Amino acid sequence: MEDAKAIFADSLKRCASTGLVDRFYELFLASSPEVAKKFEDTDFDAQKQVLRSSLFHLMLAEVEGSPGHALLTRLAESHGPKGLDIRPELYELWLDCLTQALEDTDPSFDAEVEAAWRQVLQPGIDFMIKGYESQQEGA
């Protein structure tokens, strides 16, 4: 996982000025009417900043007590059925759109870079889905 994190971090740095986040939201909003509706009243300047910061925190999310884990816990609560109601199926779409945006904006994109992003982000996605499901069960 350490190699994947290093590849992820290098790629993220390369994309800091290449429009990754803008391209991601173009793709994600166009991917599904449900997604577009979820973002109808969104302040995209703030939303893009949240995504940039979240990507860095996701690298550390598996360490309980870390800032990444704390952020992910808050996100899981706010994205659950009692909050934004982001259904588990949307996370795969989110990741697919993100890796497509990465391919479009990272000049060093290749299969290894994509695999690293998926490996680093999947534990956070799994955490979000588990949080959603546990909120549903507790409803």
Buried (B, 14 or more C-beta within 10 A) or exposed (E): EEEBBEBBBBBBEBBEEBEBBEBBBBBBBEBBEEBEEBEEEEEEEEEBEEBBEBBBBBBBBBEEEBEBBBBBBEBBBEBBBEEEEBBBEBBEBBBBBBBBBBEBBBEEBEEEBBBBBBBBBEBBBEBBBEBBEEBEEEE
